Amino acid sequence: MAGSFAKAQDEPYGNLKVIESFMLKKIFEYRSALINLTKRNIKTRYGNTIFGYMWAILTPIAFAVILDFIFTNVIKVGIKDFTLFVLSGLFAWNFFSNSVTESSYAIINSADIVRKFPIPLASIPISVVLSNLFIFITSLLVILPFFIIKNCSVINYVAILPFATIFLAAFTIGISLVLSSTNVYFRDVHHFFSTALTFWFWITPVFYSTEMVPEKFRGICLANPMTLYTNIYRAVLFDVRLPRFSEFILAFTVSIVTLIISGYIFTILEPNLSKRL
C-alpha cells in the first residue's frame, strides 16, 4: 500500500488513482457493511419508539403545521404562502446540517466497530449521510402534496428533484468525510464546525430569497454552496419552474469537486485514524 502511494505521487493524476483504488473500490467491496451500517443508524433512531418509522412521516407533518401556525397567526411576513416558501428550502438544509453534525463524531463513536471489523472507514460517515438521506426523502414525499395542492403544475417538474438530491447528497458526503476524519485528529473540529454551522445557516436563503439580500451582501450568499441546492428545491417546489441551467450545472460541479477533494483528504488521513481512536 505504501508503495502504491509513493508511485501515485510520481504519476499524473496519481492522487485520483489512489482515491479510486483505496477508497471507492473498498467501499464497493464492502457495500454490504455500508448497507448494514445505514440500517443500524435508522434503526437506532426509530427502533425503540412506540411509533417506530412512522416518526419519519409524523415529524415533517408536525413541523409544517407548527410553521404554518406561527407564520399565519403570530408572525406576519409579506410573502404569500410563506410556510411553503420556508419548507421548500428548510428540509434540504436540515438534511445537510444533521448529516455533517452527526458525521463529525461518527468514526470516534464507532471505535469498537473499527477495532473489530476490517471495514473501510469512509463507510461510517457515508452511512450517516445515507440514513439522513432516507429521512430527507421521506420528508420530501410527505410535504410534496402540500405544494401540489398549492399548484398542481409542480408535478411537471418533480423529475428534477432526484438529480438535485443526488447532488446535495454528494456534497454532503464530501463535507462529512473531511469532518469525520479531521475530528479524529483534532477534537475541536466538531465544536468549531457546530458554531460555524449557525453562521452558515443564516447566509443560506431558507427564510429569505436571494433577491431579498442587499446587493453589497449578495455575493456572500451566492458564494455559499448550500444556496445552490436550496434555490433548486425552491425553484421546483415553490416557484414551480425549472432551475436555471447554469445553477444546475454549477451544483453538479460543486458536488463532484467536493467529493474529489474530500476523498483525497480522507485517503491521506485514513491510515492513522484507527490508531488515534
N, C-alpha and C positions, 0 to 999 in steps of 0.2 A: 504493500500500500504506500509506504514512504517513497519507494522508487517511482511509483506512478505519479505521485505529487511532484517529485523532482523533474520527471520527464515533462509533465504538463507545463511547467514553468518555461521550458525551452521551446515549446511548440506554439504556433499561432493559435489563438483561441483555446489554449490548453486548459485554462480555468473552466471554460464551459464544458469541456470534456470531463473534467473532474466532477462537476456538478451532475452530469448525466450518469457517470459511472458509479459514483459513490453515494448518491442520494436518490435520484429518481429511479434508478434500477433497483436499489434495495427496497425502496418503498413499494414498488410494484411486486417484487418477490414476496414481500411480507404484507401484501394487501389485506390478507385475512386478519392480521393483527390490527391493522388500521380500522377495519370494519368493526372488529370486536371492541376496540378502544372507544370508537364513536358510539356504539350501542351502550357501552358501560356508562359513558358520560350522560347519555339521555336517560338511562335507567336510574342513575344516581339522582338526577334532578326530579324525576317523577315516580320512581319505583315505590317509595314508601308512603305515598299520599293516597288519600281516600279516592279522589277523582282521577288519579293517575294521569294518563296522557291527555285527558280532557282539559287539563290546565293549559295546554298549548293552544287550545281554542278559546277557553274562558278568559284567559289573561288579556289578549288583544281586544276582545269584545268589551270587557270591563274598562280597559284603558280608553277605548274610543268613547264609551258612554260618559266617563268622567271628564274627558277633554271637552266633549260636546256640552256638558252641563256648565263647565267653567266658562267657556268662550261664548256661550249663549246667554247665560244668566248673571255671571259675575264680572267678567272682563269683556268689554265691548271692543272689538277690533274691526277696523274698516276694510276687512277683506271678506267677501262673501264666501260662505262655507269654509270658514277658517279652520274648523276642526279637520276637515278632509285635507285642507291645504297642509296642515302640520303633519297629519298621518302619512301623507304621500312621501315625505322625506324622513320622518322620525324612525320608522321601523328599520330602514336601511342603516341609519346611524346607530341604533341600538344593537343591531347585529354586529357591526364593526366594533363598537365600544366594548360590548360584552365579550366578544371573541378575543380581542387583543389584551384585555384586562385579565381574563382567565388564563390565557396562554402564557402570560409573563411568568406565572408560577407553575405552569404545567409540568415541566421537566423536574423541577425541585420537588413538587408534590408526588411525583411518580418515581421517586428514588428506588423504592422497593421493586417496582416492575423492571426498572433499568438494570438492577443488580441480578435479577433472577432470569430475565429473558433477553436473548440477543436480538432485540428489535431495533430498527432504525430510529434514532432519537427524534428525527423530524416527524415521525408518525404521531408523536404525542401532542405537539401543538396543533398539527393539522387535524387531528381527531377532535380537538376542542372546537376548532372553527367549523368542522362538519356538523357537530352536534348542535351548535348555534345556528348553522345554516338550516337544519331541519326545523328549528323553532321559527326562524325567519320566514321560510317558505310557507309554513303553516299559518303564520300571522298574515302573510300576504293573501293567502287563499280565503282567510276569514274576513278580511276587510275589503277585499275586491268587490263583493256585492254592493257595498255602500257607494262605491264610485260608479258602478254600473247603474244603480238606481238614480244617481245624480245625472249621469249622462251615459246612455246605453252605447254610445259610439266608442267608449273605452274598449269594448270587445274587439274593435278593428285594429287596436294597437298592442294588445297584451302579448302578442308574439315577440315583442321586443324585450319583455321582462326577463325571460330566461337568459338571454345574452347579457343583459345588464347585471343579473345576479351572478353569472359566471365571472364577469369582470370584477365585480365587487368582492367575490369570494377569493379570487386570485390575489387581489391587492391585499386583502385581509390576511391571507395565509403568509404573504411575504412579510408584512409587518410583524406577524406573530412569530415567525421563525427567528427574526432578529431579536425580538424582545425575550423570547423564551431562552435563547442561548446566552445572550449577554447578561441576563439577570442571574444566571448561574455563577458567572464570574464576579459581577458587581450587584449585590442585592439591592442597592439603591435605585437601580434602573426601574424597578416596579413602582416605587414611590414617586420618582421623578416623572415617569410617564403618566401615572394616575393624575398628577397635578396638571401636567401639560394637556391631558385629555379634556379637562374642563375648558381651557382656553380654546382648544381645537373645536370643541362643540359650538362655542359661540361665534366662531368665524366660519361655521358651516351653515348654509342657508336652510335651516329647518323651520324656525319660527318667522322667517322673513324670506323674501326673494332676493336674488342677486341684484335686480334692478332697484331695490329699495336702499341699497348700500350707497352712501355718498361716493361720488366719483373718486375722491382722493384716497378712499379706503378700499375701493372695489378691487384693486389689484391684489390685496392680501387675500380677499375672499376667493378670487379666481385662481390664485396660486395654490389653493388648498385642493388636494386630490379628491377629498370627500365631496366638494362642491360639484364635481363632475357627476358622481354617482347619484347624489340626491336630486340634481337637476334632471337627470334622465328619468328617474322614477316619477318625479313631479310632472314632467312633460307628458308622460303616458297616462298617469292616473288622474291628475288634476287638470292639466291644460288640455288633455285629450288631443294630443298631436304626436307626431314623430319627433324624437330628439334631433337636434342639429347634427348633421353628418360629421362635421368637424369635432363636435363634442363627443360623439360616439367613438370615433377613431382614436381620439386622444385618451378616452377612458380605457380603451383596449391597449393602447401603447403603454400607458402608465402601469397597468396591471402586469404586462409582460416584463417591462423593465424592472419593476419592483420585485417580481419573482426571481429574475436572473440575479440581481444584485444580492438579494437576501439569501438566495440559495448558495451563492459564493461565500458570503459571510458565515452562514451556518456550517458549510463544509469545512471551512478553516477552523472554526471553533469546536466542532463536534468531537474530534479525537480526545480532547481533555475534559469533556463535560462530565462523564461518569466519574472521573477521579475527583471532581470538585463537589460532588453531591454528599 
